[in-house]
């Protein structure tokens, strides 16, 4: 097997695993939310999740097909990252994990105080996503 | 930590991408190593030393 064949096989495996995992998550999540969640939550989850899955597939394709243009998140998502990429991901995810603990505590308090639960959890999700981007960029600049 | 990676790479006529490919790391990691923003792990330091046929001490210098 040539190195090109190996690269293609790795790309195919990576894409198949991503599509299978995200597809299963989207279907199960949509089914649960459609049954138990209020208003359009299930549809929002499906659209948001679908967009996220498409971005992940794009990142994997870029890491495999145009390595020179790939950034650290592309390589990590494609499992092609080196030790610096792993360090950056670890630092960024650690920051998000710590923030998630604090924000979840705050969100619980807000909901207990009578604030709309859907709004609070939506705001928390977007805050954590924004924090992930910021933390990743800061870690990349530091290392 | 200071290092001689940029000088050695240029002496060997290698681009950052070519050195990265030889070491199994990205071009961005080579840039970070050269500017001293990233200190490599011991296995990567050994790989770099082997690549240039030098010892680790000849490439990396403790600033203290």
N, CA and C atoms of all chains as a GROMACS GRO file, in nm:
protein
  621
    1UNK      N    1   0.085  -0.120   0.000
    1UNK     CA    2   0.000   0.000   0.000
    1UNK      C    3   0.088   0.125   0.000
    2UNK      N    4   0.067   0.215  -0.095
    2UNK     CA    5   0.149   0.336  -0.102
    2UNK      C    6   0.104   0.436   0.004
    3UNK      N    7   0.187   0.541   0.023
    3UNK     CA    8   0.151   0.641   0.124
    3UNK      C    9   0.023   0.716   0.084
    4UNK      N   10   0.003   0.731  -0.048
    4UNK     CA   11  -0.121   0.797  -0.094
    4UNK      C   12  -0.243   0.710  -0.060
    5UNK      N   13  -0.229   0.579  -0.081
    5UNK     CA   14  -0.339   0.487  -0.046
    5UNK      C   15  -0.369   0.494   0.103
    6UNK      N   16  -0.261   0.496   0.183
    6UNK     CA   17  -0.279   0.501   0.329
    6UNK      C   18  -0.349   0.630   0.370
    7UNK      N   19  -0.307   0.743   0.304
    7UNK     CA   20  -0.369   0.872   0.335
    7UNK      C   21  -0.517   0.871   0.299
    8UNK      N   22  -0.548   0.812   0.183
    8UNK     CA   23  -0.689   0.805   0.140
    8UNK      C   24  -0.770   0.718   0.236
    9UNK      N   25  -0.710   0.606   0.277
    9UNK     CA   26  -0.781   0.516   0.369
    9UNK      C   27  -0.807   0.585   0.501
   10UNK      N   28  -0.708   0.663   0.550
   10UNK     CA   29  -0.725   0.736   0.676
   10UNK      C   30  -0.834   0.841   0.663
   11UNK      N   31  -0.835   0.910   0.548
   11UNK     CA   32  -0.938   1.013   0.524
   11UNK      C   33  -1.076   0.949   0.521
   12UNK      N   34  -1.089   0.836   0.451
   12UNK     CA   35  -1.218   0.768   0.441
   12UNK      C   36  -1.265   0.722   0.578
   13UNK      N   37  -1.174   0.665   0.657
   13UNK     CA   38  -1.209   0.618   0.791
   13UNK      C   39  -1.253   0.735   0.879
   14UNK      N   40  -1.176   0.843   0.872
   14UNK     CA   41  -1.205   0.961   0.954
   14UNK      C   42  -1.342   1.019   0.919
   15UNK      N   43  -1.369   1.030   0.788
   15UNK     CA   44  -1.498   1.086   0.745
   15UNK      C   45  -1.614   0.994   0.784
   16UNK      N   46  -1.594   0.863   0.764
   16UNK     CA   47  -1.701   0.768   0.796
   16UNK      C   48  -1.733   0.771   0.946
   17UNK      N   49  -1.628   0.775   1.029
   17UNK     CA   50  -1.650   0.778   1.174
   17UNK      C   51  -1.721   0.907   1.214
   18UNK      N   52  -1.681   1.019   1.154
   18UNK     CA   53  -1.743   1.148   1.188
   18UNK      C   54  -1.890   1.151   1.147
   19UNK      N   55  -1.918   1.106   1.025
   19UNK     CA   56  -2.056   1.108   0.975
   19UNK      C   57  -2.143   1.014   1.060
   20UNK      N   58  -2.091   0.896   1.093
   20UNK     CA   59  -2.168   0.800   1.172
   20UNK      C   60  -2.196   0.857   1.312
   21UNK      N   61  -2.092   0.911   1.377
   21UNK     CA   62  -2.109   0.962   1.515
   21UNK      C   63  -2.202   1.082   1.518
   22UNK      N   64  -2.180   1.178   1.428
   22UNK     CA   65  -2.265   1.298   1.431
   22UNK      C   66  -2.407   1.264   1.385
   23UNK      N   67  -2.420   1.174   1.288
   23UNK     CA   68  -2.553   1.135   1.242
   23UNK      C   69  -2.632   1.071   1.354
   24UNK      N   70  -2.570   0.978   1.427
   24UNK     CA   71  -2.638   0.912   1.538
   24UNK      C   72  -2.675   1.012   1.647
   25UNK      N   73  -2.583   1.103   1.678
   25UNK     CA   74  -2.609   1.204   1.782
   25UNK      C   75  -2.726   1.293   1.741
   26UNK      N   76  -2.725   1.335   1.615
   26UNK     CA   77  -2.832   1.424   1.567
   26UNK      C   78  -2.969   1.355   1.571
   27UNK      N   79  -2.973   1.230   1.527
   27UNK     CA   80  -3.102   1.158   1.523
   27UNK      C   81  -3.155   1.135   1.664
   28UNK      N   82  -3.068   1.084   1.753
   28UNK     CA   83  -3.112   1.056   1.891
   28UNK      C   84  -3.151   1.187   1.961
   29UNK      N   85  -3.066   1.289   1.945
   29UNK     CA   86  -3.095   1.419   2.008
   29UNK      C   87  -3.225   1.479   1.957
   30UNK      N   88  -3.242   1.473   1.826
   30UNK     CA   89  -3.366   1.528   1.767
   30UNK      C   90  -3.489   1.453   1.819
   31UNK      N   91  -3.480   1.317   1.825
   31UNK     CA   92  -3.594   1.237   1.871
   31UNK      C   93  -3.631   1.272   2.015
   32UNK      N   94  -3.529   1.286   2.101
   32UNK     CA   95  -3.555   1.319   2.242
   32UNK      C   96  -3.612   1.459   2.257
   33UNK      N   97  -3.551   1.554   2.187
   33UNK     CA   98  -3.596   1.694   2.200
   33UNK      C   99  -3.735   1.713   2.140
   34UNK      N  100  -3.761   1.641   2.029
   34UNK     CA  101  -3.892   1.653   1.965
   34UNK      C  102  -4.002   1.606   2.059
   35UNK      N  103  -3.969   1.506   2.141
   35UNK     CA  104  -4.070   1.450   2.231
   35UNK      C  105  -4.084   1.531   2.360
   36UNK      N  106  -3.970   1.577   2.415
   36UNK     CA  107  -3.974   1.635   2.549
   36UNK      C  108  -3.948   1.786   2.556
   37UNK      N  109  -3.881   1.844   2.455
   37UNK     CA  110  -3.841   1.985   2.468
   37UNK      C  111  -3.950   2.078   2.414
   38UNK      N  112  -3.950   2.202   2.463
   38UNK     CA  113  -4.054   2.295   2.420
   38UNK      C  114  -4.027   2.354   2.281
   39UNK      N  115  -4.130   2.408   2.221
   39UNK     CA  116  -4.128   2.482   2.093
   39UNK      C  117  -4.041   2.416   1.986
   40UNK      N  118  -3.950   2.496   1.926
   40UNK     CA  119  -3.872   2.448   1.811
   40UNK      C  120  -3.733   2.399   1.849
   41UNK      N  121  -3.715   2.357   1.972
   41UNK     CA  122  -3.581   2.316   2.017
   41UNK      C  123  -3.524   2.204   1.929
   42UNK      N  124  -3.607   2.106   1.896
   42UNK     CA  125  -3.557   1.991   1.818
   42UNK      C  126  -3.508   2.035   1.680
   43UNK      N  127  -3.586   2.124   1.616
   43UNK     CA  128  -3.547   2.172   1.483
   43UNK      C  129  -3.417   2.253   1.492
   44UNK      N  130  -3.408   2.338   1.595
   44UNK     CA  131  -3.287   2.418   1.616
   44UNK      C  132  -3.165   2.330   1.638
   45UNK      N  133  -3.185   2.223   1.716
   45UNK     CA  134  -3.075   2.130   1.743
   45UNK      C  135  -3.029   2.062   1.613
   46UNK      N  136  -3.128   2.024   1.532
   46UNK     CA  137  -3.095   1.956   1.406
   46UNK      C  138  -3.020   2.050   1.311
   47UNK      N  139  -3.066   2.175   1.301
   47UNK     CA  140  -3.001   2.270   1.211
   47UNK      C  141  -2.861   2.306   1.262
   48UNK      N  142  -2.854   2.343   1.391
   48UNK     CA  143  -2.724   2.379   1.450
   48UNK      C  144  -2.626   2.263   1.445
   49UNK      N  145  -2.675   2.144   1.480
   49UNK     CA  146  -2.590   2.026   1.478
   49UNK      C  147  -2.545   1.992   1.338
   50UNK      N  148  -2.636   2.009   1.241
   50UNK     CA  149  -2.602   1.981   1.101
   50UNK      C  150  -2.493   2.075   1.051
   51UNK      N  151  -2.506   2.202   1.087
   51UNK     CA  152  -2.403   2.300   1.046
   51UNK      C  153  -2.269   2.266   1.111
   52UNK      N  154  -2.273   2.233   1.240
   52UNK     CA  155  -2.148   2.197   1.310
   52UNK      C  156  -2.085   2.073   1.246
   53UNK      N  157  -2.168   1.975   1.212
   53UNK     CA  158  -2.116   1.852   1.150
   53UNK      C  159  -2.052   1.882   1.014
   54UNK      N  160  -2.117   1.972   0.937
   54UNK     CA  161  -2.062   2.009   0.806
   54UNK      C  162  -1.926   2.079   0.823
   55UNK      N  163  -1.916   2.165   0.926
   55UNK     CA  164  -1.789   2.234   0.951
   55UNK      C  165  -1.679   2.136   0.990
   56UNK      N  166  -1.716   2.035   1.068
   56UNK     CA  167  -1.618   1.934   1.109
   56UNK      C  168  -1.569   1.856   0.986
   57UNK      N  169  -1.662   1.820   0.898
   57UNK     CA  170  -1.624   1.747   0.775
   57UNK      C  171  -1.530   1.834   0.690
   58UNK      N  172  -1.562   1.963   0.678
   58UNK     CA  173  -1.475   2.054   0.602
   58UNK      C  174  -1.335   2.060   0.663
   59UNK      N  175  -1.330   2.067   0.797
   59UNK     CA  176  -1.201   2.073   0.866
   59UNK      C  177  -1.120   1.947   0.839
   60UNK      N  178  -1.186   1.832   0.844
   60UNK     CA  179  -1.116   1.704   0.819
   60UNK      C  180  -1.064   1.699   0.674
   61UNK      N  181  -1.149   1.744   0.580
   61UNK     CA  182  -1.106   1.744   0.439
   61UNK      C  183  -0.986   1.837   0.420
   62UNK      N  184  -0.990   1.956   0.483
   62UNK     CA  185  -0.879   2.050   0.469
   62UNK      C  186  -0.750   1.993   0.528
   63UNK      N  187  -0.761   1.931   0.645
   63UNK     CA  188  -0.642   1.875   0.709
   63UNK      C  189  -0.579   1.766   0.623
   64UNK      N  190  -0.663   1.688   0.556
   64UNK     CA  191  -0.611   1.577   0.475
   64UNK      C  192  -0.566   1.622   0.336
   65UNK      N  193  -0.647   1.709   0.273
   65UNK     CA  194  -0.623   1.742   0.132
   65UNK      C  195  -0.535   1.865   0.114
   66UNK      N  196  -0.541   1.960   0.208
   66UNK     CA  197  -0.457   2.081   0.198
   66UNK      C  198  -0.389   2.107   0.332
   67UNK      N  199  -0.295   2.022   0.368
   67UNK     CA  200  -0.232   2.034   0.500
   67UNK      C  201  -0.167   2.170   0.524
   68UNK      N  202  -0.115   2.232   0.416
   68UNK     CA  203  -0.046   2.361   0.434
   68UNK      C  204  -0.144   2.470   0.475
   69UNK      N  205  -0.272   2.454   0.438
   69UNK     CA  206  -0.373   2.555   0.472
   69UNK      C  207  -0.447   2.520   0.601
   70UNK      N  208  -0.418   2.403   0.656
   70UNK     CA  209  -0.492   2.358   0.774
   70UNK      C  210  -0.444   2.429   0.900
   71UNK      N  211  -0.537   2.456   0.989
   71UNK     CA  212  -0.503   2.516   1.117
   71UNK      C  213  -0.509   2.408   1.226
   72UNK      N  214  -0.468   2.450   1.344
   72UNK     CA  215  -0.462   2.356   1.456
   72UNK      C  216  -0.594   2.280   1.480
   73UNK      N  217  -0.711   2.350   1.481
   73UNK     CA  218  -0.836   2.276   1.504
   73UNK      C  219  -0.866   2.173   1.394
   74UNK      N  220  -0.829   2.206   1.269
   74UNK     CA  221  -0.851   2.112   1.159
   74UNK      C  222  -0.774   1.983   1.185
   75UNK      N  223  -0.648   1.999   1.222
   75UNK     CA  224  -0.564   1.879   1.244
   75UNK      C  225  -0.612   1.798   1.364
   76UNK      N  226  -0.655   1.868   1.470
   76UNK     CA  227  -0.704   1.795   1.588
   76UNK      C  228  -0.830   1.717   1.553
   77UNK      N  229  -0.923   1.781   1.480
   77UNK     CA  230  -1.048   1.713   1.443
   77UNK      C  231  -1.022   1.595   1.349
   78UNK      N  232  -0.917   1.607   1.267
   78UNK     CA  233  -0.884   1.499   1.173
   78UNK      C  234  -0.790   1.395   1.235
   79UNK      N  235  -0.758   1.413   1.363
   79UNK     CA  236  -0.663   1.323   1.432
   79UNK      C  237  -0.528   1.322   1.362
   80UNK      N  238  -0.488   1.438   1.311
   80UNK     CA  239  -0.356   1.451   1.247
   80UNK      C  240  -0.267   1.549   1.322
   81UNK      N  241  -0.311   1.589   1.441
   81UNK     CA  242  -0.238   1.690   1.516
   81UNK      C  243  -0.107   1.639   1.572
   82UNK      N  244  -0.012   1.731   1.591
   82UNK     CA  245   0.114   1.693   1.655
   82UNK      C  246   0.105   1.732   1.803
   83UNK      N  247   0.220   1.726   1.873
   83UNK     CA  248   0.216   1.748   2.018
   83UNK      C  249   0.178   1.891   2.054
   84UNK      N  250   0.214   1.990   1.969
   84UNK     CA  251   0.175   2.128   1.997
   84UNK      C  252   0.023   2.144   1.981
   85UNK      N  253  -0.034   2.084   1.877
   85UNK     CA  254  -0.179   2.089   1.858
   85UNK      C  255  -0.251   2.029   1.979
   86UNK      N  256  -0.198   1.918   2.029
   86UNK     CA  257  -0.259   1.851   2.144
   86UNK      C  258  -0.254   1.941   2.267
   87UNK      N  259  -0.140   2.010   2.284
   87UNK     CA  260  -0.126   2.100   2.399
   87UNK      C  261  -0.227   2.216   2.390
   88UNK      N  262  -0.240   2.272   2.271
   88UNK     CA  263  -0.334   2.383   2.250
   88UNK      C  264  -0.477   2.337   2.279
   89UNK      N  265  -0.514   2.220   2.226
   89UNK     CA  266  -0.649   2.166   2.248
   89UNK      C  267  -0.672   2.141   2.396
   90UNK      N  268  -0.572   2.084   2.464
   90UNK     CA  269  -0.586   2.055   2.607
   90UNK      C  270  -0.608   2.182   2.687
   91UNK      N  271  -0.530   2.285   2.659
   91UNK     CA  272  -0.544   2.411   2.734
   91UNK      C  273  -0.679   2.476   2.708
   92UNK      N  274  -0.721   2.478   2.579
   92UNK     CA  275  -0.848   2.543   2.544
   92UNK      C  276  -0.965   2.468   2.608
   93UNK      N  277  -0.962   2.336   2.599
   93UNK     CA  278  -1.073   2.256   2.654
   93UNK      C  279  -1.075   2.262   2.806
   94UNK      N  280  -0.959   2.274   2.869
   94UNK     CA  281  -0.954   2.287   3.015
   94UNK      C  282  -1.020   2.418   3.057
   95UNK      N  283  -0.993   2.524   2.983
   95UNK     CA  284  -1.055   2.654   3.014
   95UNK      C  285  -1.206   2.647   2.998
   96UNK      N  286  -1.251   2.580   2.892
   96UNK     CA  287  -1.396   2.567   2.868
   96UNK      C  288  -1.460   2.479   2.977
   97UNK      N  289  -1.391   2.373   3.017
   97UNK     CA  290  -1.444   2.286   3.122
   97UNK      C  291  -1.462   2.358   3.252
   98UNK      N  292  -1.364   2.439   3.290
   98UNK     CA  293  -1.373   2.516   3.414
   98UNK      C  294  -1.487   2.618   3.404
   99UNK      N  295  -1.494   2.686   3.290
   99UNK     CA  296  -1.600   2.786   3.271
   99UNK      C  297  -1.737   2.720   3.273
  100UNK      N  298  -1.745   2.597   3.218
  100UNK     CA  299  -1.875   2.528   3.215
  100UNK      C  300  -1.925   2.499   3.356
  101UNK      N  301  -1.832   2.464   3.446
  101UNK     CA  302  -1.873   2.440   3.585
  101UNK      C  303  -1.932   2.567   3.645
  102UNK      N  304  -1.860   2.677   3.627
  102UNK     CA  305  -1.904   2.805   3.687
  102UNK      C  306  -2.034   2.852   3.623
  103UNK      N  307  -2.041   2.845   3.489
  103UNK     CA  308  -2.161   2.892   3.419
  103UNK      C  309  -2.283   2.806   3.450
  104UNK      N  310  -2.262   2.676   3.466
  104UNK     CA  311  -2.374   2.587   3.498
  104UNK      C  312  -2.429   2.619   3.637
  105UNK      N  313  -2.339   2.649   3.729
  105UNK     CA  314  -2.383   2.691   3.863
  105UNK      C  315  -2.463   2.819   3.855
  106UNK      N  316  -2.413   2.913   3.778
  106UNK     CA  317  -2.482   3.041   3.761
  106UNK      C  318  -2.618   3.020   3.693
  107UNK      N  319  -2.619   2.934   3.589
  107UNK     CA  320  -2.743   2.908   3.516
  107UNK      C  321  -2.847   2.844   3.609
  108UNK      N  322  -2.803   2.752   3.693
  108UNK     CA  323  -2.895   2.687   3.788
  108UNK      C  324  -2.957   2.791   3.881
  109UNK      N  325  -2.872   2.881   3.928
  109UNK     CA  326  -2.923   2.987   4.016
  109UNK      C  327  -3.024   3.076   3.946
  110UNK      N  328  -2.994   3.111   3.822
  110UNK     CA  329  -3.085   3.198   3.746
  110UNK      C  330  -3.219   3.130   3.722
  111UNK      N  331  -3.214   3.003   3.685
  111UNK     CA  332  -3.339   2.930   3.660
  111UNK      C  333  -3.419   2.918   3.790
  112UNK      N  334  -3.347   2.890   3.900
  112UNK     CA  335  -3.415   2.881   4.030
  112UNK      C  336  -3.479   3.013   4.068
  113UNK      N  337  -3.417   3.123   4.023
  113UNK     CA  338  -3.471   3.256   4.055
  113UNK      C  339  -3.586   3.295   3.962
  114UNK      N  340  -3.616   3.207   3.865
  114UNK     CA  341  -3.732   3.232   3.780
  114UNK      C  342  -3.703   3.280   3.640
  115UNK      N  343  -3.575   3.288   3.603
  115UNK     CA  344  -3.540   3.330   3.466
  115UNK      C  345  -3.573   3.216   3.370
  116UNK      N  346  -3.612   3.250   3.248
  116UNK     CA  347  -3.650   3.151   3.148
  116UNK      C  348  -3.538   3.050   3.124
  117UNK      N  349  -3.568   2.922   3.146
  117UNK     CA  350  -3.465   2.817   3.140
  117UNK      C  351  -3.407   2.801   2.999
  118UNK      N  352  -3.494   2.809   2.899
  118UNK     CA  353  -3.448   2.792   2.761
  118UNK      C  354  -3.349   2.902   2.723
  119UNK      N  355  -3.382   3.025   2.762
  119UNK     CA  356  -3.292   3.138   2.732
  119UNK      C  357  -3.159   3.124   2.803
  120UNK      N  358  -3.164   3.081   2.929
  120UNK     CA  359  -3.041   3.067   3.008
  120UNK      C  360  -2.950   2.959   2.948
  121UNK      N  361  -3.009   2.844   2.915
  121UNK     CA  362  -2.924   2.735   2.861
  121UNK      C  363  -2.872   2.769   2.722
  122UNK      N  364  -2.953   2.841   2.643
  122UNK     CA  365  -2.906   2.883   2.510
  122UNK      C  366  -2.788   2.979   2.525
  123UNK      N  367  -2.804   3.077   2.614
  123UNK     CA  368  -2.696   3.175   2.636
  123UNK      C  369  -2.570   3.104   2.684
  124UNK      N  370  -2.586   3.007   2.774
  124UNK     CA  371  -2.470   2.934   2.827
  124UNK      C  372  -2.397   2.860   2.715
  125UNK      N  373  -2.475   2.795   2.628
  125UNK     CA  374  -2.414   2.720   2.517
  125UNK      C  375  -2.332   2.812   2.427
  126UNK      N  376  -2.391   2.926   2.388
  126UNK     CA  377  -2.318   3.018   2.299
  126UNK      C  378  -2.197   3.081   2.368
  127UNK      N  379  -2.212   3.109   2.498
  127UNK     CA  380  -2.097   3.163   2.573
  127UNK      C  381  -1.982   3.063   2.574
  128UNK      N  382  -2.014   2.936   2.596
  128UNK     CA  383  -1.908   2.834   2.601
  128UNK      C  384  -1.842   2.816   2.464
  129UNK      N  385  -1.923   2.822   2.358
  129UNK     CA  386  -1.866   2.811   2.223
  129UNK      C  387  -1.772   2.929   2.195
  130UNK      N  388  -1.816   3.049   2.233
  130UNK     CA  389  -1.732   3.168   2.213
  130UNK      C  390  -1.603   3.156   2.294
  131UNK      N  391  -1.617   3.107   2.416
  131UNK     CA  392  -1.499   3.091   2.502
  131UNK      C  393  -1.401   2.990   2.443
  132UNK      N  394  -1.455   2.884   2.382
  132UNK     CA  395  -1.368   2.783   2.320
  132UNK      C  396  -1.283   2.847   2.209
  133UNK      N  397  -1.347   2.930   2.126
  133UNK     CA  398  -1.276   2.996   2.017
  133UNK      C  399  -1.167   3.089   2.074
  134UNK      N  400  -1.205   3.169   2.173
  134UNK     CA  401  -1.109   3.264   2.233
  134UNK      C  402  -0.993   3.189   2.299
  135UNK      N  403  -1.027   3.087   2.378
  135UNK     CA  404  -0.922   3.011   2.449
  135UNK      C  405  -0.828   2.942   2.351
  136UNK      N  406  -0.885   2.892   2.241
  136UNK     CA  407  -0.801   2.823   2.140
  136UNK      C  408  -0.705   2.922   2.076
  137UNK      N  409  -0.757   3.040   2.041
  137UNK     CA  410  -0.671   3.141   1.976
  137UNK      C  411  -0.561   3.188   2.071
  138UNK      N  412  -0.596   3.206   2.198
  138UNK     CA  413  -0.496   3.250   2.296
  138UNK      C  414  -0.387   3.143   2.316
  139UNK      N  415  -0.430   3.017   2.322
  139UNK     CA  416  -0.333   2.909   2.340
  139UNK      C  417  -0.243   2.897   2.217
  140UNK      N  418  -0.302   2.915   2.098
  140UNK     CA  419  -0.221   2.911   1.974
  140UNK      C  420  -0.118   3.022   1.973
  141UNK      N  421  -0.158   3.141   2.017
  141UNK     CA  422  -0.066   3.255   2.017
  141UNK      C  423   0.045   3.234   2.122
  142UNK      N  424   0.011   3.168   2.232
  142UNK     CA  425   0.108   3.150   2.340
  142UNK      C  426   0.212   3.043   2.302
  143UNK      N  427   0.169   2.943   2.229
  143UNK     CA  428   0.261   2.832   2.195
  143UNK      C  429   0.303   2.837   2.050
  144UNK      N  430   1.329   2.880   2.600
  144UNK     CA  431   1.454   2.811   2.573
  144UNK      C  432   1.503   2.849   2.432
  145UNK      N  433   1.628   2.896   2.423
  145UNK     CA  434   1.686   2.929   2.292
  145UNK      C  435   1.719   2.801   2.216
  146UNK      N  436   1.720   2.811   2.084
  146UNK     CA  437   1.761   2.693   2.007
  146UNK      C  438   1.821   2.736   1.872
  147UNK      N  439   1.880   2.640   1.807
  147UNK     CA  440   1.951   2.665   1.681
  147UNK      C  441   1.873   2.612   1.560
  148UNK      N  442   1.744   2.588   1.579
  148UNK     CA  443   1.668   2.519   1.473
  148UNK      C  444   1.663   2.602   1.344
  149UNK      N  445   1.637   2.732   1.356
  149UNK     CA  446   1.628   2.814   1.234
  149UNK      C  447   1.761   2.812   1.157
  150UNK      N  448   1.872   2.832   1.232
  150UNK     CA  449   2.004   2.834   1.166
  150UNK      C  450   2.033   2.700   1.099
  151UNK      N  451   2.006   2.591   1.171
  151UNK     CA  452   2.033   2.458   1.115
  151UNK      C  453   1.946   2.430   0.993
  152UNK      N  454   1.818   2.470   1.003
  152UNK     CA  455   1.727   2.448   0.890
  152UNK      C  456   1.776   2.523   0.766
  153UNK      N  457   1.816   2.649   0.787
  153UNK     CA  458   1.862   2.729   0.673
  153UNK      C  459   1.994   2.673   0.617
  154UNK      N  460   2.082   2.628   0.706
  154UNK     CA  461   2.209   2.569   0.659
  154UNK      C  462   2.183   2.444   0.575
  155UNK      N  463   2.078   2.371   0.609
  155UNK     CA  464   2.045   2.249   0.534
  155UNK      C  465   1.956   2.278   0.414
  156UNK      N  466   1.924   2.406   0.392
  156UNK     CA  467   1.843   2.444   0.277
  156UNK      C  468   1.700   2.391   0.281
  157UNK      N  469   1.646   2.381   0.402
  157UNK     CA  470   1.510   2.327   0.417
  157UNK      C  471   1.409   2.439   0.439
  158UNK      N  472   1.290   2.422   0.384
  158UNK     CA  473   1.181   2.513   0.418
  158UNK      C  474   1.122   2.468   0.552
  159UNK      N  475   1.040   2.556   0.611
  159UNK     CA  476   0.976   2.518   0.738
  159UNK      C  477   0.882   2.399   0.716
  160UNK      N  478   0.815   2.399   0.601
  160UNK     CA  479   0.722   2.289   0.572
  160UNK      C  480   0.799   2.157   0.554
  161UNK      N  481   0.914   2.165   0.487
  161UNK     CA  482   0.992   2.043   0.463
  161UNK      C  483   1.047   1.988   0.594
  162UNK      N  484   1.095   2.078   0.681
  162UNK     CA  485   1.146   2.030   0.810
  162UNK      C  486   1.030   1.971   0.892
  163UNK      N  487   0.915   2.037   0.888
  163UNK     CA  488   0.799   1.985   0.959
  163UNK      C  489   0.762   1.845   0.912
  164UNK      N  490   0.764   1.826   0.779
  164UNK     CA  491   0.730   1.694   0.724
  164UNK      C  492   0.832   1.590   0.769
  165UNK      N  493   0.959   1.629   0.773
  165UNK     CA  494   1.064   1.536   0.814
  165UNK      C  495   1.051   1.498   0.962
  166UNK      N  496   1.005   1.594   1.042
  166UNK     CA  497   0.994   1.569   1.186
  166UNK      C  498   0.857   1.514   1.226
  167UNK      N  499   0.762   1.518   1.133
  167UNK     CA  500   0.627   1.471   1.165
  167UNK      C  501   0.545   1.572   1.243
  168UNK      N  502   0.575   1.702   1.221
  168UNK     CA  503   0.497   1.807   1.286
  168UNK      C  504   0.453   1.907   1.180
  169UNK      N  505   0.364   1.999   1.218
  169UNK     CA  506   0.313   2.096   1.122
  169UNK      C  507   0.413   2.210   1.102
  170UNK      N  508   0.392   2.286   0.994
  170UNK     CA  509   0.478   2.403   0.968
  170UNK      C  510   0.464   2.504   1.082
  171UNK      N  511   0.342   2.518   1.136
  171UNK     CA  512   0.320   2.612   1.246
  171UNK      C  513   0.402   2.572   1.369
  172UNK      N  514   0.415   2.442   1.391
  172UNK     CA  515   0.494   2.397   1.506
  172UNK      C  516   0.642   2.429   1.485
  173UNK      N  517   0.690   2.414   1.361
  173UNK     CA  518   0.830   2.451   1.332
  173UNK      C  519   0.850   2.600   1.360
  174UNK      N  520   0.755   2.682   1.317
  174UNK     CA  521   0.764   2.827   1.341
  174UNK      C  522   0.771   2.855   1.491
  175UNK      N  523   0.684   2.790   1.567
  175UNK     CA  524   0.681   2.812   1.713
  175UNK      C  525   0.810   2.765   1.779
  176UNK      N  526   0.865   2.654   1.728
  176UNK     CA  527   0.992   2.606   1.782
  176UNK      C  528   1.104   2.707   1.754
  177UNK      N  529   1.107   2.756   1.631
  177UNK     CA  530   1.214   2.848   1.591
  177UNK      C  531   1.209   2.980   1.670
  178UNK      N  532   1.089   3.026   1.698
  178UNK     CA  533   1.076   3.153   1.770
  178UNK      C  534   1.086   3.134   1.921
  179UNK      N  535   1.096   3.009   1.965
  179UNK     CA  536   1.111   2.983   2.108
  179UNK      C  537   0.980   2.991   2.185
  180UNK      N  538   0.868   2.998   2.113
  180UNK     CA  539   0.739   3.005   2.183
  180UNK      C  540   0.697   2.868   2.234
  181UNK      N  541   0.749   2.764   2.169
  181UNK     CA  542   0.710   2.629   2.209
  181UNK      C  543   0.835   2.545   2.236
  182UNK      N  544   0.841   2.489   2.356
  182UNK     CA  545   0.950   2.397   2.389
  182UNK      C  546   0.905   2.255   2.358
  183UNK      N  547   0.983   2.182   2.278
  183UNK     CA  548   0.938   2.048   2.237
  183UNK      C  549   0.945   1.948   2.352
  184UNK      N  550   0.871   1.840   2.335
  184UNK     CA  551   0.882   1.728   2.429
  184UNK      C  552   1.020   1.664   2.410
  185UNK      N  553   1.059   1.580   2.506
  185UNK     CA  554   1.189   1.514   2.493
  185UNK      C  555   1.196   1.425   2.368
  186UNK      N  556   1.091   1.346   2.338
  186UNK     CA  557   1.098   1.266   2.214
  186UNK      C  558   1.116   1.351   2.088
  187UNK      N  559   1.046   1.466   2.082
  187UNK     CA  560   1.061   1.552   1.963
  187UNK      C  561   1.200   1.616   1.960
  188UNK      N  562   1.250   1.654   2.078
  188UNK     CA  563   1.386   1.710   2.083
  188UNK      C  564   1.488   1.608   2.032
  189UNK      N  565   1.470   1.482   2.069
  189UNK     CA  566   1.561   1.376   2.019
  189UNK      C  567   1.547   1.360   1.868
  190UNK      N  568   1.423   1.366   1.819
  190UNK     CA  569   1.400   1.353   1.674
  190UNK      C  570   1.471   1.466   1.599
  191UNK      N  571   1.461   1.588   1.653
  191UNK     CA  572   1.525   1.704   1.590
  191UNK      C  573   1.678   1.684   1.591
  192UNK      N  574   1.730   1.643   1.707
  192UNK     CA  575   1.874   1.624   1.718
  192UNK      C  576   1.923   1.517   1.620
  193UNK      N  577   1.849   1.407   1.612
  193UNK     CA  578   1.888   1.299   1.519
  193UNK      C  579   1.884   1.348   1.374
  194UNK      N  580   1.782   1.430   1.344
  194UNK     CA  581   1.767   1.479   1.207
  194UNK      C  582   1.890   1.560   1.164
  195UNK      N  583   1.942   1.640   1.256
  195UNK     CA  584   2.058   1.724   1.222
  195UNK      C  585   2.190   1.657   1.262
  196UNK      N  586   2.183   1.534   1.314
  196UNK     CA  587   2.302   1.460   1.354
  196UNK      C  588   2.382   1.535   1.459
  197UNK      N  589   2.310   1.590   1.556
  197UNK     CA  590   2.374   1.664   1.665
  197UNK      C  591   2.316   1.613   1.797
  198UNK      N  592   2.374   1.661   1.909
  198UNK     CA  593   2.316   1.626   2.038
  198UNK      C  594   2.211   1.732   2.075
  199UNK      N  595   2.124   1.698   2.167
  199UNK     CA  596   2.021   1.793   2.211
  199UNK      C  597   2.085   1.921   2.265
  200UNK      N  598   2.196   1.904   2.341
  200UNK     CA  599   2.261   2.021   2.401
  200UNK      C  600   2.318   2.115   2.296
  201UNK      N  601   2.351   2.062   2.180
  201UNK     CA  602   2.406   2.149   2.074
  201UNK      C  603   2.295   2.229   2.004
  202UNK      N  604   2.172   2.188   2.024
  202UNK     CA  605   2.060   2.257   1.957
  202UNK      C  606   1.983   2.346   2.054
  203UNK      N  607   1.960   2.294   2.174
  203UNK     CA  608   1.880   2.369   2.272
  203UNK      C  609   1.969   2.422   2.383
  204UNK      N  610   1.945   2.548   2.422
  204UNK     CA  611   2.027   2.612   2.524
  204UNK      C  612   1.938   2.660   2.638
  205UNK      N  613   1.974   2.620   2.758
  205UNK     CA  614   1.902   2.668   2.876
  205UNK      C  615   1.936   2.815   2.896
  206UNK      N  616   1.835   2.897   2.921
  206UNK     CA  617   1.860   3.040   2.936
  206UNK      C  618   1.913   3.077   3.073
  207UNK      N  619   1.910   2.981   3.170
  207UNK     CA  620   1.953   3.014   3.306
  207UNK      C  621   2.103   2.995   3.321
   0.00000   0.00000   0.00000
